[in-house]
Amino acid sequence: MEKIFCLGLVFGAVGGALLVANSYKARSLVKKSQAEVMQKVGEMMDERLQAQSGDSRTEEKKSKK
């Protein structure tokens, strides 16, 4: 069962890669999706960094008291 799943996964990945490599629409869709994901990841990282810097400032204020 696991071998069939792995085999299907490999064939699906290869088939998808061939589809994207031979289709301009699919390739542009993948690039657009990658850009959107990278933008969202960047926004999430910025939010986390701001939250962490806010937490560290709060801890510094507490330690000064």
C-alpha positions in Angstrom: 0.0 0.0 0.0 2.8 2.4 0.9 4.7 1.6 -2.2 1.7 2.3 -4.4 1.1 5.6 -2.6 4.8 6.6 -3.1 4.7 5.6 -6.7 1.5 7.6 -7.3 3.1 10.6 -5.6 6.2 10.4 -7.8 4.1 10.0 -11.0 1.9 12.9 -10.0 4.9 15.1 -9.3 6.5 14.2 -12.6 3.3 14.7 -14.5 2.7 18.1 -12.9 6.3 19.2 -13.7 5.8 18.2 -17.3 2.5 20.0 -17.5 4.0 23.2 -16.1 7.1 22.9 -18.2 5.0 22.6 -21.4 2.2 25.1 -20.7 2.7 28.8 -20.6 -0.6 29.4 -18.7 0.3 26.8 -16.1 3.9 28.2 -15.7 2.6 31.8 -15.3 0.0 30.6 -12.7 2.7 28.8 -10.7 4.9 31.9 -10.7 1.9 34.1 -9.7 1.1 31.7 -6.9 4.7 31.6 -5.7 4.8 35.4 -5.6 1.6 35.5 -3.5 2.8 32.9 -1.1 6.2 34.7 -0.7 4.4 38.0 0.0 2.1 36.4 2.6 5.1 34.7 4.3 6.9 38.0 4.4 4.0 39.7 6.0 3.7 37.0 8.6 7.4 37.2 9.4 7.1 41.0 9.8 4.2 40.6 12.2 6.1 38.0 14.2 9.2 40.2 14.4 7.1 43.1 15.5 5.4 41.0 18.2 8.7 39.7 19.4 10.3 43.1 19.6 7.2 44.4 21.5 7.5 41.5 23.9 11.2 42.1 24.4 10.5 45.8 25.1 7.9 44.9 27.7 10.4 42.5 29.4 13.1 45.3 29.4 10.7 47.7 31.1 9.8 45.0 33.7 13.4 44.3 34.4 14.3 48.0 34.9 11.6 48.3 37.6 
